[in-house]
Amino acid sequence: MARAAWRGAPRTPTVAAMHLYRSALLRFADDGSALYDEDGLLATAPDERGVQRVVAAGPWQALAARHAGQPVTHWPGRLIAPGFVDLHIHYPQTDVIGSPADGLLPWLETYTFPHESRFADPAYAAGVARFFLDELARNGVTTALAFATSHPGSVDALMAEARARRLRLIGGKVLQDRHSPDGVRDQTEQSLIDTEALIHRWHGVDRLGYAITPRFAPTSTPAQLAGAGEIAARHPGVWIQSHVAENVDEIRWARELFPAARSYLGVYGDCGLLRERAIYAHCIHLDDADRALMRETGAAAAVSPTSNLFLGSGFFDYAAADRAGMAYGLASDVGGGTSFSPFRTMLAAYYVGREGQTKAGVSLSPEQLWWQHTAGAARALGLEGVVGNLQPGCEADFVVLNPAATPLLARRTQAASSLAELLFALIVLGDDRLVERTVIA
């Protein structure tokens, strides 16, 4: 996304308030390869909006002399890494995580819809928003693309809390005007009016962004989806988020409801909802034509492995996605997903890659997994060079990790003989205890 689309476009950081951090340092090159300094320097300074940006990153020995006299925070034995980017998460489902069900549709009917009806109460929504953002920070997530509920106040609660914390957060009011119970079902015309009003209220304010948010095609009438597409055309800078091709029963239902569409994904394309900054969760049961459509339109997939495993939905086909050249990144999908932790998500993605939808499967490297949850997810969002990395010019959202956070982690990471071994040990053995601190720009 062009930076000028954000109110108060960032300018060059000033050196007057520069701060240096010394620790092991992880970041990514433009091609997605990992860059690692065992003794690294990260220099940050505020821009004219007060947002901390990376001024320099690299080996301490090579860079320290040119920044002499600046205050230094030294974290020996720690690893500074980019803050994690969660491409798909439901903040109202925080309290239904870990609920048993036979599959996606029964899970929605039994747990999700009844609970989301409670977000008509602004005080309740605000309380959940505070806890939700606490959990993101505790797990090292510094940017998220989040669903609210169908209640406009649920968006206000999340955005207000995120703004107070100066977070980079994108969210939106759910659109669902049919096949939904009382309490969460909205009215077509009013839902579109509310969406446009929320865009004007929140999009581009500080570090916030808005996402037009149909829950999924079966719970929106053609009129609501068409209206969402018209809003998207009027606001090319906003995001779009929804679900597609997650579950075979859901796909069958979508085909019955939209018989003229070439595919489930095609429903969104027919309504003008496929483009850059459009993120579709799951994308498990796509065909090659669908994947080509994703690539051609610039839409991206939010791969949600813990959710897909938990609900028995299937496996994202990494090999087919790579052949098609479609963009993707990792997501927790809480509360269908089973953890806020990016480490749990990366480990589940490793399992999914090995299982895959091809006989050979794909063995994702630790560096690839980490990239998918940081710089790769930022690229999918259209925020490459803004978040998800620690290269000069990026907003300085980062985590400080303690590789010795548990006795087993300490033992295993001490024996690591390469960056791949170190990162994989953190992925396999890590959880929120690994995140010593989360620093917001």
C-alpha positions as CSV (number, residue, x, y, z in Angstrom):
1,M,0.0,0.0,0.0
2,A,1.3,3.4,-0.8
3,R,2.4,5.1,2.4
4,A,0.7,8.4,1.4
5,A,-2.7,6.6,1.9
6,W,-2.1,6.8,5.6
7,R,-3.0,10.1,7.2
8,G,0.2,11.8,8.1
9,A,2.5,10.0,5.7
10,P,5.8,9.1,7.4
11,R,9.0,11.1,6.6
12,T,12.6,10.5,7.2
13,P,13.4,9.5,10.8
14,T,15.4,12.0,12.9
15,V,18.6,11.0,14.6
16,A,18.1,13.2,17.6
17,A,16.2,10.4,19.4
18,M,18.0,7.5,17.9
19,H,18.3,4.4,20.1
20,L,20.5,1.3,19.5
21,Y,19.8,-2.3,20.4
22,R,22.4,-4.9,20.6
23,S,21.6,-8.6,20.4
24,A,21.4,-11.4,17.9
25,L,19.3,-10.1,15.0
26,L,17.1,-11.7,12.4
27,R,15.6,-10.0,9.4
28,F,14.9,-10.8,5.7
29,A,16.2,-9.9,2.3
30,D,13.9,-8.9,-0.5
31,D,14.0,-12.5,-1.9
32,G,12.8,-13.9,1.5
33,S,16.1,-15.3,2.5
34,A,17.0,-14.9,6.2
35,L,19.7,-12.5,7.3
36,Y,21.2,-13.2,10.7
37,D,23.8,-11.5,12.9
38,E,24.9,-13.4,16.0
39,D,26.0,-10.0,17.4
40,G,23.7,-7.5,15.7
41,L,22.8,-3.8,15.9
42,L,19.3,-2.4,15.4
43,A,19.1,1.4,15.3
44,T,15.7,3.1,15.5
45,A,14.5,6.7,15.5
46,P,11.1,8.4,15.4
47,D,9.7,9.9,12.2
48,E,7.8,13.1,12.3
49,R,4.6,11.3,13.4
50,G,6.5,9.7,16.3
51,V,6.5,6.2,14.8
52,Q,9.8,4.5,15.4
53,R,11.5,3.3,12.3
54,V,14.6,1.2,11.6
55,V,17.5,3.4,10.6
56,A,20.2,0.7,10.5
57,A,20.4,-3.1,10.9
58,G,23.4,-5.4,10.6
59,P,26.5,-6.6,12.4
60,W,27.4,-4.7,15.5
61,Q,31.1,-4.5,14.6
62,A,30.5,-3.0,11.3
63,L,27.9,-0.4,12.4
64,A,28.5,0.6,16.0
65,A,31.3,3.2,15.3
66,R,29.1,5.3,13.0
67,H,26.5,5.5,15.8
68,A,28.9,6.3,18.7
69,G,27.4,8.3,21.5
70,Q,23.8,7.0,21.1
71,P,22.2,5.1,24.0
72,V,22.4,1.3,23.7
73,T,20.2,-1.4,25.1
74,H,22.1,-4.6,25.3
75,W,20.3,-8.0,25.4
76,P,22.9,-10.7,25.6
77,G,21.7,-14.2,24.8
78,R,18.6,-12.8,23.2
79,L,17.3,-12.7,19.6
80,I,15.6,-9.6,18.1
81,A,13.3,-10.6,15.3
82,P,10.5,-8.8,13.4
83,G,7.1,-8.7,15.1
84,F,4.8,-11.4,13.8
85,V,2.0,-10.6,11.3
86,D,-1.2,-12.5,11.7
87,L,-3.1,-12.5,8.4
88,H,-6.4,-13.8,9.7
89,I,-7.9,-13.8,13.2
90,H,-11.3,-13.3,14.8
91,Y,-11.1,-11.1,17.9
92,P,-14.7,-12.0,19.0
93,Q,-13.8,-15.7,19.0
94,T,-11.2,-15.3,21.8
95,D,-13.6,-17.0,24.2
96,V,-14.7,-19.9,22.0
97,I,-11.1,-21.1,21.3
98,G,-10.9,-24.8,22.2
99,S,-14.6,-25.6,21.7
100,P,-15.3,-29.1,20.4
101,A,-17.4,-29.6,17.3
102,D,-17.8,-32.0,14.3
103,G,-16.7,-29.5,11.7
104,L,-16.8,-25.9,10.5
105,L,-20.5,-25.4,10.1
106,P,-21.6,-27.1,13.4
107,W,-18.9,-25.1,15.1
108,L,-20.2,-21.8,13.8
109,E,-23.8,-22.7,14.8
110,T,-23.0,-24.0,18.2
111,Y,-20.4,-21.6,19.5
112,T,-19.5,-18.7,17.2
113,F,-22.8,-17.2,16.4
114,P,-24.3,-17.3,19.9
115,H,-21.2,-15.8,21.4
116,E,-20.8,-13.1,18.7
117,S,-24.3,-11.9,19.5
118,R,-22.9,-10.6,22.9
119,F,-20.9,-8.0,21.0
120,A,-24.0,-5.8,20.7
121,D,-23.0,-4.6,24.1
122,P,-20.2,-2.0,23.7
123,A,-18.8,-2.6,27.2
124,Y,-18.5,-6.4,26.5
125,A,-16.8,-5.7,23.2
126,A,-14.3,-3.3,24.8
127,G,-13.4,-5.9,27.5
128,V,-12.7,-8.6,24.9
129,A,-10.8,-6.2,22.7
130,R,-8.4,-5.4,25.6
131,F,-7.8,-9.0,26.4
132,F,-7.4,-9.9,22.7
133,L,-4.7,-7.3,22.2
134,D,-3.0,-8.3,25.4
135,E,-2.8,-11.8,24.0
136,L,-1.4,-10.6,20.7
137,A,1.3,-8.7,22.5
138,R,2.1,-11.6,24.8
139,N,2.7,-13.8,21.8
140,G,4.7,-11.3,19.8
141,V,2.1,-10.4,17.2
142,T,2.5,-6.8,16.2
143,T,0.2,-6.6,13.1
144,A,-3.1,-8.3,12.6
145,L,-5.9,-8.5,10.1
146,A,-8.9,-9.1,12.3
147,F,-12.6,-9.8,12.0
148,A,-15.0,-8.0,14.4
149,T,-18.7,-9.0,14.5
150,S,-21.7,-7.7,12.6
151,H,-22.1,-4.9,15.2
152,P,-20.4,-1.6,14.3
153,G,-19.6,-1.1,18.0
154,S,-17.4,-4.1,17.9
155,V,-15.2,-2.4,15.4
156,D,-15.1,0.8,17.4
157,A,-14.1,-1.1,20.5
158,L,-11.2,-2.9,18.7
159,M,-10.0,0.2,16.8
160,A,-10.1,2.5,19.8
161,E,-8.1,0.1,21.9
162,A,-5.5,-0.6,19.1
163,R,-5.1,3.1,18.5
164,A,-4.4,3.7,22.2
165,R,-1.6,1.2,22.0
166,R,-0.3,2.6,18.7
167,L,-0.7,-0.8,16.9
168,R,-0.7,-1.5,13.2
169,L,-4.1,-3.2,13.0
170,I,-6.6,-3.8,10.3
171,G,-10.2,-4.8,11.0
172,G,-13.8,-4.7,9.8
173,K,-17.4,-5.2,10.6
174,V,-18.7,-8.6,9.5
175,L,-21.3,-8.6,6.7
176,Q,-23.9,-11.4,7.0
177,D,-27.5,-10.7,6.0
178,R,-28.8,-14.2,5.6
179,H,-28.4,-17.8,6.9
180,S,-27.5,-16.3,10.3
181,P,-29.5,-16.3,13.5
182,D,-31.0,-13.3,15.2
183,G,-28.4,-11.3,17.1
184,V,-25.7,-11.5,14.4
185,R,-27.7,-11.2,11.1
186,D,-27.5,-7.7,9.7
187,Q,-29.7,-5.8,7.3
188,T,-28.4,-5.4,3.7
189,E,-28.7,-1.7,3.2
190,Q,-27.8,-0.7,6.8
191,S,-24.8,-3.0,6.8
192,L,-23.3,-1.2,3.8
193,I,-24.0,2.2,5.3
194,D,-22.3,1.1,8.5
195,T,-19.3,-0.2,6.5
196,E,-18.8,3.0,4.7
197,A,-19.1,5.0,7.9
198,L,-16.5,2.9,9.6
199,I,-14.1,3.3,6.8
200,H,-14.4,7.1,7.1
201,R,-14.1,6.8,10.9
202,W,-11.0,4.5,11.1
203,H,-9.2,3.8,7.9
204,G,-5.8,5.5,7.9
205,V,-6.1,6.9,11.4
206,D,-2.7,6.6,13.0
207,R,-1.6,3.0,12.2
208,L,-5.1,1.6,11.6
209,G,-6.7,0.2,8.5
210,Y,-10.2,-0.9,7.5
211,A,-11.1,-4.2,5.8
212,I,-14.5,-4.8,4.1
213,T,-15.5,-8.1,5.7
214,P,-18.1,-10.5,4.3
215,R,-18.1,-13.4,6.7
216,F,-18.2,-15.8,3.7
217,A,-20.3,-15.9,0.6
218,P,-23.1,-18.2,1.9
219,T,-24.1,-15.8,4.7
220,S,-24.3,-12.8,2.3
221,T,-27.0,-12.2,-0.2
222,P,-25.9,-11.3,-3.8
223,A,-27.0,-7.7,-3.1
224,Q,-24.8,-7.4,0.0
225,L,-21.8,-8.9,-1.9
226,A,-22.4,-6.5,-4.8
227,G,-22.7,-3.6,-2.4
228,A,-19.4,-4.6,-0.8
229,G,-17.8,-4.6,-4.2
230,E,-19.1,-1.2,-4.9
231,I,-17.7,0.1,-1.6
232,A,-14.3,-1.5,-2.5
233,A,-14.3,0.3,-5.8
234,R,-14.9,3.6,-4.1
235,H,-12.2,3.0,-1.5
236,P,-9.2,1.3,-3.3
237,G,-6.9,1.8,-0.3
238,V,-8.9,-0.4,2.1
239,W,-8.5,-4.1,2.5
240,I,-11.0,-6.9,1.9
241,Q,-11.1,-10.1,4.0
242,S,-13.3,-13.2,3.9
243,H,-13.2,-17.0,3.8
244,V,-13.1,-19.3,0.8
245,A,-12.8,-23.0,0.1
246,E,-12.2,-24.1,3.7
247,N,-14.6,-27.0,4.0
248,V,-16.2,-29.4,1.5
249,D,-19.7,-28.9,3.0
250,E,-19.3,-25.1,2.8
251,I,-18.2,-25.4,-0.8
252,R,-21.2,-27.5,-1.7
253,W,-23.4,-24.9,0.0
254,A,-21.8,-22.0,-1.9
255,R,-22.3,-23.8,-5.2
256,E,-26.0,-24.3,-4.5
257,L,-26.4,-20.7,-3.6
258,F,-24.4,-19.3,-6.5
259,P,-24.9,-21.7,-9.4
260,A,-23.8,-19.2,-12.0
261,A,-20.3,-18.7,-10.6
262,R,-17.4,-20.7,-12.0
263,S,-16.3,-21.6,-8.5
264,Y,-16.6,-20.5,-4.9
265,L,-13.7,-18.1,-5.3
266,G,-15.4,-16.8,-8.5
267,V,-18.3,-15.6,-6.4
268,Y,-16.1,-12.9,-4.9
269,G,-14.5,-12.1,-8.3
270,D,-17.9,-11.6,-9.9
271,C,-18.6,-9.0,-7.2
272,G,-15.4,-7.0,-7.5
273,L,-13.9,-8.4,-4.3
274,L,-10.7,-9.9,-5.7
275,R,-7.7,-7.5,-5.9
276,E,-4.5,-6.5,-4.2
277,R,-5.1,-6.1,-0.4
278,A,-7.8,-8.8,-0.6
279,I,-7.0,-11.6,1.9
280,Y,-9.0,-14.9,1.8
281,A,-8.6,-17.3,4.6
282,H,-7.9,-21.0,4.0
283,C,-7.9,-21.5,0.2
284,I,-7.6,-25.2,0.7
285,H,-9.9,-26.7,-2.0
286,L,-9.0,-24.4,-4.9
287,D,-8.3,-25.7,-8.4
288,D,-5.6,-24.4,-10.8
289,A,-7.9,-21.8,-12.4
290,D,-8.7,-20.4,-8.9
291,R,-5.0,-20.2,-8.0
292,A,-4.3,-18.4,-11.3
293,L,-7.2,-16.0,-10.5
294,M,-5.6,-15.3,-7.1
295,R,-2.3,-14.5,-8.8
296,E,-3.8,-12.4,-11.6
297,T,-5.9,-10.2,-9.2
298,G,-3.2,-9.9,-6.5
299,A,-5.4,-11.5,-3.9
300,A,-3.6,-13.5,-1.2
301,A,-4.3,-16.6,1.0
302,A,-4.2,-16.6,4.8
303,V,-3.0,-20.1,5.5
304,S,-4.5,-21.2,8.8
305,P,-3.0,-24.6,9.7
306,T,-4.0,-25.0,13.4
307,S,-7.7,-24.2,12.4
308,N,-7.6,-26.5,9.4
309,L,-6.2,-29.4,11.5
310,F,-8.6,-28.8,14.4
311,L,-11.8,-28.6,12.2
312,G,-10.6,-31.4,9.9
313,S,-10.9,-29.1,6.9
314,G,-7.9,-30.2,4.9
315,F,-4.4,-29.2,4.0
316,F,-3.3,-26.0,2.1
317,D,-1.4,-27.1,-1.0
318,Y,1.9,-25.3,-0.8
319,A,3.3,-26.9,-4.0
320,A,0.3,-25.9,-6.1
321,A,0.3,-22.4,-4.7
322,D,3.9,-21.9,-5.5
323,R,3.5,-23.3,-9.0
324,A,0.6,-20.8,-9.6
325,G,2.7,-17.9,-8.1
326,M,-0.1,-16.9,-5.7
327,A,0.7,-14.9,-2.5
328,Y,0.1,-16.3,0.9
329,G,1.1,-15.9,4.6
330,L,0.4,-17.5,7.9
331,A,-2.5,-16.9,10.2
332,S,-3.7,-18.2,13.6
333,D,-7.5,-18.1,12.8
334,V,-8.3,-17.9,16.5
335,G,-10.9,-19.1,17.6
336,G,-11.1,-22.0,15.1
337,G,-7.3,-21.9,15.4
338,T,-6.0,-23.4,18.6
339,S,-3.4,-20.9,19.6
340,F,-2.4,-17.2,19.5
341,S,1.3,-18.4,19.3
342,P,3.0,-17.9,16.0
343,F,5.3,-20.8,17.0
344,R,2.4,-23.2,17.2
345,T,1.1,-21.8,13.9
346,M,4.5,-22.3,12.2
347,L,4.8,-25.8,13.5
348,A,1.4,-26.7,12.3
349,A,2.3,-25.2,8.9
350,Y,5.3,-27.5,8.8
351,Y,3.0,-30.5,9.4
352,V,0.6,-29.3,6.7
353,G,3.4,-28.8,4.2
354,R,4.7,-32.3,4.8
355,E,1.2,-33.8,4.4
356,G,0.1,-31.5,1.7
357,Q,-2.2,-32.4,-1.2
358,T,0.5,-34.0,-3.2
359,K,2.1,-37.4,-2.6
360,A,5.5,-36.0,-2.0
361,G,4.5,-33.1,0.2
362,V,6.7,-30.0,0.8
363,S,9.4,-29.7,3.5
364,L,9.2,-26.1,4.5
365,S,12.4,-24.7,5.9
366,P,12.5,-22.9,9.2
367,E,13.5,-19.7,7.4
368,Q,10.5,-20.1,5.0
369,L,8.1,-20.7,7.9
370,W,9.3,-17.6,9.8
371,W,9.1,-15.5,6.6
372,Q,5.5,-16.6,6.0
373,H,4.6,-15.2,9.5
374,T,6.5,-11.9,9.1
375,A,7.8,-10.3,5.9
376,G,5.8,-12.7,3.7
377,A,2.6,-12.0,5.4
378,A,3.4,-8.2,5.2
379,R,3.9,-8.6,1.4
380,A,0.5,-10.4,1.1
381,L,-1.1,-7.4,2.9
382,G,0.6,-4.9,0.6
383,L,2.7,-3.7,3.5
384,E,6.1,-4.9,2.4
385,G,8.8,-2.6,3.7
386,V,6.4,-1.2,6.3
387,V,6.0,-4.1,8.8
388,G,7.1,-7.7,9.2
389,N,10.8,-6.9,8.7
390,L,13.7,-5.0,10.3
391,Q,15.3,-3.5,7.3
392,P,15.9,0.3,7.2
393,G,12.7,2.2,6.6
394,C,10.5,-0.4,8.3
395,E,8.4,0.5,11.3
396,A,10.2,-0.8,14.3
397,D,7.8,-3.4,15.6
398,F,9.9,-6.3,17.0
399,V,10.1,-9.1,19.5
400,V,12.9,-10.0,21.9
401,L,13.1,-13.8,22.2
402,N,14.8,-15.8,24.9
403,P,16.2,-19.0,23.4
404,A,16.7,-20.3,27.0
405,A,13.1,-19.6,28.1
406,T,12.6,-23.2,29.2
407,P,15.2,-25.9,30.2
408,L,14.6,-27.9,27.1
409,L,14.8,-24.8,24.8
410,A,18.1,-23.8,26.5
411,R,19.5,-27.3,26.0
412,R,18.4,-27.6,22.4
413,T,19.3,-24.1,21.2
414,Q,22.7,-24.2,22.8
415,A,23.5,-27.2,20.7
416,A,22.2,-25.6,17.4
417,S,25.0,-25.6,14.8
418,S,23.2,-23.4,12.2
419,L,20.5,-20.7,11.9
420,A,18.1,-23.3,10.5
421,E,18.6,-25.5,13.6
422,L,18.2,-22.6,15.9
423,L,15.0,-21.3,14.2
424,F,13.5,-24.8,14.0
425,A,14.1,-25.5,17.6
426,L,12.3,-22.3,18.5
427,I,9.4,-23.2,16.2
428,V,9.1,-26.8,17.6
429,L,9.6,-26.0,21.3
430,G,8.5,-22.4,21.5
431,D,5.3,-20.8,22.8
432,D,4.5,-17.5,24.6
433,R,7.3,-18.1,27.2
434,L,9.8,-17.6,24.4
435,V,8.6,-13.9,23.9
436,E,10.5,-11.9,26.5
437,R,9.1,-8.6,25.3
438,T,7.2,-7.1,22.4
439,V,8.2,-3.6,21.2
440,I,5.7,-1.5,19.3
441,A,7.0,1.2,17.0
